[in-house]
Amino acid sequence: MLDHYIEGNQLTGITEDGFGGMKQLTQHLIDQGHKRIAFMNISNPDYNPWKYKGFLAALQENGLQVAPSHVINVKHTKSDIVDFIDKIMSEPLPPTAIIGFDDERAIFAKDALIKMGYKIGIDIALAGYGDNAWKKDIDKELTSIHFDINKIGEAATQYLFNDVNAEKGKLITVKTDLMIRKSTAQILSS
């Protein structure tokens, strides 16, 4: 058993519902009126493809497409994220919302956007994933996807005691919750 899931592997993986959580977060932004949404993915998207797949599913279900320049597979470095933000915000049609694969990427983007003069939650919506900024008291206004790490442990224990001889190589997911805060609370006016 792994705390991750790898398709085609014989080990069962237990993780949070990245697909459902990111789909719900993207739908929230679409419901707020955003049609140009950027996504900051991890540098190796094959390691965790579910969040990006959830993002794309929400866009597709709403007849929207992502501009190729609005997606980046970025290392977890502030300079890479600042470069990406500078690039996309100088385009003729910049995004009106940006999602980070995790809260840390979103916080780096927030710093770059504020330095450029944008007001988060007013001029541009920003969201992360993991609800770590809130827990670490870094940012109390960042919309994020929350999951209870203890529930992953409970699901693993349940699997080990009850399902260990069942189907191998399956994915077990733990529910996620959308935590809407000021960074995405305002409905887009145009």
DAPEWO-V797032 format. One record per backbone hydrogen bond with DSSP energy under -0.5 kcal/mol. NH is the residue of the N-H (numbers start at 1). CO is the residue of the C=O. E is the energy in kcal/mol with one decimal. If there is no record, write none. Layout:
# DAPEWO-V797032
[[NH CO E] [NH CO E]]
This chain:
# DAPEWO-V797032
[[2 12 -2.5] [7 5 -0.5] [9 6 -2.0] [13 170 -2.4] [14 2 -2.2] [15 172 -2.2] [17 174 -2.3] [18 16 -2.0] [21 17 -2.8] [22 18 -2.3] [23 19 -2.2] [24 20 -2.3] [25 21 -2.3] [26 22 -2.6] [27 23 -2.4] [28 24 -2.1] [29 25 -1.8] [30 26 -2.3] [31 27 -3.0] [32 28 -1.3] [33 30 -1.8] [34 29 -2.3] [37 35 -0.7] [38 97 -2.8] [39 70 -2.8] [40 99 -2.8] [41 39 -0.8] [41 72 -2.8] [43 74 -0.6] [45 43 -0.5] [47 44 -1.8] [48 44 -0.5] [53 49 -2.2] [54 50 -2.4] [55 51 -2.2] [56 52 -2.7] [57 53 -2.3] [58 54 -2.0] [59 55 -1.9] [60 56 -2.9] [61 57 -2.5] [62 58 -0.9] [62 59 -1.0] [63 60 -1.8] [64 59 -2.9] [70 67 -2.5] [71 68 -1.3] [72 39 -2.0] [74 41 -2.0] [74 72 -0.9] [77 75 -2.2] [81 77 -1.8] [82 78 -2.8] [83 79 -2.3] [84 80 -2.0] [85 81 -2.6] [86 82 -2.7] [87 83 -2.2] [88 84 -2.7] [89 85 -2.3] [90 86 -0.7] [90 87 -0.7] [91 88 -1.0] [94 91 -0.7] [96 36 -2.6] [97 36 -1.4] [98 125 -2.0] [99 38 -2.4] [100 127 -2.5] [101 40 -2.2] [103 129 -1.6] [106 102 -1.6] [107 103 -2.6] [108 104 -2.2] [109 105 -2.2] [110 106 -2.6] [111 107 -2.3] [112 108 -1.8] [113 109 -2.9] [114 110 -2.7] [115 111 -2.0] [116 112 -1.3] [117 114 -1.4] [118 113 -2.5] [120 118 -0.6] [121 124 -3.5] [121 183 -0.5] [122 119 -1.6] [123 119 -2.6] [124 119 -1.3] [125 96 -2.4] [126 183 -1.8] [127 98 -2.2] [128 143 -2.6] [130 145 -2.3] [135 131 -1.4] [136 132 -2.7] [137 134 -1.3] [138 133 -2.7] [139 133 -1.2] [143 126 -0.8] [143 141 -0.5] [144 179 -1.7] [146 144 -0.5] [146 177 -3.3] [148 175 -0.5] [149 147 -0.8] [151 148 -1.1] [152 148 -1.0] [153 149 -1.6] [154 150 -2.3] [155 151 -2.5] [156 152 -2.2] [157 153 -2.4] [158 154 -2.6] [159 155 -2.4] [160 156 -2.6] [161 157 -2.3] [162 158 -2.4] [163 158 -0.6] [163 159 -1.7] [164 159 -0.8] [166 163 -2.4] [169 10 -0.7] [172 13 -3.2] [172 170 -0.5] [173 171 -0.5] [174 15 -1.6] [177 146 -2.8] [179 144 -3.1] [179 177 -0.5] [180 178 -0.8] [183 141 -2.7] [184 181 -1.8] [185 181 -0.7] [188 32 -3.2]]
